[in-house]
Amino acid sequence: MRGNLSSESTLRVIRELLQLDGPGYALPDEFFRRLCELVDCECVRLNHLDSTAETHYFSQGYAVDEGPFLIHPVPWAPENDAWWADYWTSICSFPERSGTYHHVQLNTDFLTAQQRRAHPHTARDTPEMMLVLPDGGGRQLRLLVERDEGPGFTEDDRFLLLLLMPHLERMYRTRERQRAGSIARITPRQRELLEQLRLGLTNAQIARRLHISEGTVRTHLQHLYDRLGVTNRVAAVMLMDRLDDDAGAPVSTTMRLR
């Protein structure tokens, strides 16, 4: 971490970090950049996953070499199967196996360097911190702080994430409520379109069913995506399924990621 944790300059940066707002999906984009700078690392990312369903929902963060990024939804790829196959024997699954959440773990907490390099998930053996928050069901939020090289993270670094933990969770929940409010404000036509998306229909099929042009379908969908804060149909369906699931409503299985 840059600077002493108890210094006035560091505390000022932390206060500014906690007051951030602005563009961003799960958290403000600026939050990741500022945290990356404060911890002196190459990448900070927030992953949303469900280990029981072997599914990643989104990954938002900041990398020094590419800037802010958002992968939503996370596409399935052949290597995903191998990653999940090794998951339960890796330190990544420690929170589920131990029931330890609201905790910050370093990859050096568990194994020797030789043991870490022998496992596919930790073969690079670069410094990493992980903060894990439960998110209902089997879902979790994981804040990952990564260095490509250099010294490992310190106890001050760990304590910093512990200090940020309740505020990070509050920021995320606030944005979740805002998205839920956006769902409540969609028009009857937009909700009708969303139900067609849940059935996996193409724009042409939706147009025929609703007796409108494909151009009108595209326009309605863009307005719907803007309202929900998503960029495509899969993300829109996943958001609706997530909110329905939390409310106890029947959940569509159409278009779910593996």
Disulfide bonds with the S-S distance in Angstrom:
none
